[in-house]
Amino acid sequence: MGLTYFKGFYDTSTAEQCFRMCVINDPKHHYAYKNLAFVKNLSNKYDEAIGVCSMAKEFNPNTHDTYSLWAFALLKRGRFVEAIRKIRKGAEKNPENVDNWIVWAHLLR
């Protein structure tokens, strides 16, 4: 549902509500965390995105893939050392995720 509101109508508020409900109903749904963090970043809610990524790691320590979103939010907050640590971890865990490399490039600018 959240993706429909986001992609179809670009309604980040309703998309955020849908992803939040998904997380409440299934705390181990790692895609819901990833999409919720994405919408938070898009809405310039970087501190909230950082919190969502932290919850993703707590509930899904081995399967969450939110490092690029986490690092991006940290970057936007000026927390560069933490951002580098997160993106490095993301690139190690999932080197095929292009988002990790895009955020890494932003950090190097």
N, C-alpha and C positions, 0 to 999 in steps of 0.2 A: 504494500500500500504506500509506504513512504516514498519508494522510488517513483511510483506513479505520480504522486503529488509533486515531487521534485523535478523529474524529467518532463512530465507532461505539462505541468502548470507553473513550474518554477516557484512553487509555494513552499518556501523553506520552513515556515512556521508549522504548517500542517504536516510536512514531512518529518520535522523534528518530533512532533507529538506521536506520530506513528512509530518511528524508530524507538522512542522512549518507551512506548507501550510494549513493543516487542522485547526490549531488554527487561522490563518488569516481568513479563510473562515467561520469558526464557533467559535467565541470566547467563547462560552459556552459549547464546547465539552470537558468535563472533562477528558475523556480517552486520548484525544490527549495531554493534559498537562501532565498527568501521564506518558505516554509513552515517551514524549519528555524529561521530567525530568530524566527518567530512562536512556535514551540514553546519555544524558549529563553526568550523574554520571559515566556511563560505560566508557565514553571518558575522564574521569578526568577533566571535565569542571564544577567543583563544584560551582563556583560563578554563572555561567549561570544556573545551576540546581536550585539554590536558587532563582534566578530571575523568572524562569518558575513557581516554586511552589507559589511564591508570586502573580504572575499573575493569577494562578489557583484560589487562594483564593479571589482575587479581582473580577473575573468574575463569580465565582461559590462559593459564601461564604458558602452555605449549602450542596453542593453536592461533592465538590472536596475531593479527598482521596489521597493527596500527602504527608501526614505527614511523612511517613517512608522515602520517598525519600528526603524530605526537611531536616529531622533530620540527615540522612546519609551524605548529602552534608555539613551540618553544622559541623558534627563530623569530617569530613575530613579536614575542614578548622580550626579545633581547637576551635570552638565556642561551647563548651560543655554545658554551661548553656542554651543557646538558643536551642540546640539540645534536651536537656532533656525536655524543655517546649513543643517543637513541638511533640516529641514522646509521651509524656503524653497526650497531646490533641488528638493525633491520636488513642491512646489506649482507651481513653474515648469515642470518637465518633464511633469507629469501633473496638471493642475488639476481633472480630473474624478474623481480618486481621493479618495473621501470620507475615507478613513483619514488622508490628509494634513491635512485640515481638522480632524478630531477631535483629532489630536495637537497641532495648532497651538492649538486651544482649551485643551487641558490646559496648554500652555506659558504661556498668557496668564493663567491662574488665579493 
